[in-house]
Amino acid sequence: MFRSLFVLLGACVAVSAGAESAKEIPGEGDPAKTKVTYEDDVKPIFREHCMTCHNQGDKRGGFALDSYGVLMEGGGSGEVVYDDGDPDGSRLWQLVNHDDTPVMPPEQPKISEKKLAVIRAWIEGGALENSGSKAKAKAKNPLAFAATTTGKPDGPPPMPKSLPQTVPVVTSRSAAITAVAASPWAPLVAIAGQKQIVLYHGETGKLLGILPFPEGIAQSLRFSGDGRYLVAGGGEHSVRGIAAVYAIETGERLATVGDDLDTVFDADCSNKLDRVALGGPQKMLRIFDATDGTLLFDLKKHTDWIYAVAFSPDGVLVASADRSGGVVVWEADTGRQFLDLTDHKGAVNSLSWRDDSNVLASASDDGTVKLWDMVAGKAVKSISVGSPVTSVRFDHKGQLVTGSKNKKTQVWDASGKRLHEISGAKESVLEVAITHDSSRVVIGDWSGSVVMKPIADLASGISLRANPAPVKERLKAFDQVLAGMRSQLAPVIQKRDKAKRVVDTAKKLFAKSDRELKVSRTEREQVKKTLASLTQSMSKQEAELLPIVKQSQDLFNKITKSRQSLANQKPAEAGSAKGLEDLAEAEVSLADVLTRIAKARRDVVKTSELMAESNRKLRALDKQVASLEGACKKQIERRDAAQKQWDEANAAHQKIASQLSDQEREKAELVAAVQ
């Protein structure tokens, strides 16, 4: 779109660094000035750096900077500044900020940061002409994106159930990786090999099956929007090119579309799976009816080999890109041209649509990934990757993963900010994919290596082979693995059984000690009850003894008094006989009371002895219970330690046994698949 701009800013007059630093930027340092305009602020910068070549008297590339109207009109390649408040989408900003090439001014230092800040503020403010201009309402940034579930199937995501396992071509090593793809909704990864397409589990790396591709090598792999089908484009150079559609669950080839005279570089199907588009060395985008293979359109716009083809997720548009840097967007139903996007300076190797179909990403040998807004018809972001970009893919979050010839894979957020960089590829990265849940990236390089790396732990990864071993070798490998697992399992079983015996012994000892403890505690409680009862009896006995003792004291005092009275009387005196009789009765009563006191005191002594005996028993039982509690605690510790050892041994056993079972099942499935 802006190709001629490469020339129109190319001959700006160099200005010395000293002069630039000495010159004051209009509006700079004035806190009261909030409106940045072309006339007051930006035009002086252009005059200093660019207007010698780009003025109305000498329009290099038909472009001038000395007039606001001419500037906003653009040059021979279209507009370079928009008044939507988005500097990142401005071609002018991309060049002066060195986000894209050719950098401006050419062969000169970058414009100072202060001046760049003025230009950016001017664009962000709506690219106003003068102080009387008013900015338009700022349009929503097309990079703003809300994740969608477009195309997600109802129920569980489609996964292979019964796929072929025979290897069509056995090779000693993989060739350069021509295509990888990840299912949009399931943990499933597809890798292109020689006359085969290999499917792996997208989390475990397990080989799920091999789809034959007898026509040659698949140059592209794309899953349908619902993940139920896989479209493979490829063939044999200078012989034949086709696109094949496979059912994911069964591996059945449902359709073979096209019969080109050369290989197909890329192929894709529409969201309804009713159309298939092919591109290749014939320089034509060919669209077929997928139901009967009828050719619907031969679209002749490209002047070089078509490297990439992609339907928009909503099926409305189809994009194609070529070796000369051209990107064309077509109406899928009519075949009419929708957009011609010409910003790239090198071959465009890969295309990917965002889920909402509003943004298209293109990866180029010019070292950039450009994000194209389908509504505005322009590039809204140019991501500088730093090396020729071979592959680009969107995920459901609007994030991007890119692969490039500098052996790097990078993950970018929806606005084009780099989140992760993955190095370590053996050769140039040729193909990348990102899994349905954005948790892993799949990387294929020129050496034939494919690795699946979790984004949360980039130091780890699982190698995936584009040339799996033949069934015989895989069965042999299964046998070796099973033998190794069985040898590992034997000592683990012995350890587990030994731990079980220790647990059983510890449980028995604890049960015995626990029974004895319960008996002792029961006996102790009974002694406590007896002691409490004796204590109560003692209190009662002592309470009953007190009035009897008082009664004896009263009688004793009475007797003593009577005896004194009688001692003072003569025997013949009147009343002496009566006094003797009363004394005798009192003495008899005292004797009776003393007898009762003696009996009560004997009862108290007996109760006291019983209490002493109970206290002795209680102290002995307390000691016995404490000893048994200590023994039980030790038995519990031994039992728990033994139980822990058994749990660990059992877990180890279950892990190996489960792996052994899985391996045996996978071997049985492999045997069944090839019989």
Protein Blocks (a to p, Z undefined) as FASTA:
>chain_A
ZZmmmmmmmmcccddfklmmmpccehihpaklmbdcfklmmmmmmmmmmmmmmcfklcgh
hiafkbfklmmnopfnopfbdcehpaklpmklmmmnopaccdddehiacddfklmmmmmm
mmmnoppablmbccddddddfkbccddfehiaghjddddfbdcfbdfbacfbdcddfbdc
ddfkbccdddddehiacdddfklopafbdcddfklpafbdcddfkopaccddeddehkbc
cdddddfklopafbdedjdfbdcfbdcddfkopaccdddfkopacdddfknopafbdcdf
bfcdcfbdcddfklmaccdddfkopacdddfklopafbdcfkbcbdcfbdcddfklpacc
dddfkopacdddfklopafbdcdehpacfbdcddfkopacdddfkopacdddfkopafbd
cehifbdcfbdcddfkopaccdddfkopacdddfklmmgccdddfbdcdfklmmmmmmmm
mmmmmmmmmmmmmmmmmmmmmmmmmmmmmmmmmmmmmmmmmmmmmmmmmmmmmmmmmmmm
mmmmmmmmmmmmmmmmmmmmmmmmmmmpcfkbghklmmmmmmmmmmmmmmmmmmmmmmmm
mmmmmmmmmmmmmmmmmmmmmmmmmmmmmmmmmmmmmmmmmmmmmmmmmmmmmmmmmmmm
mmmmmmmmmmmmmZZ
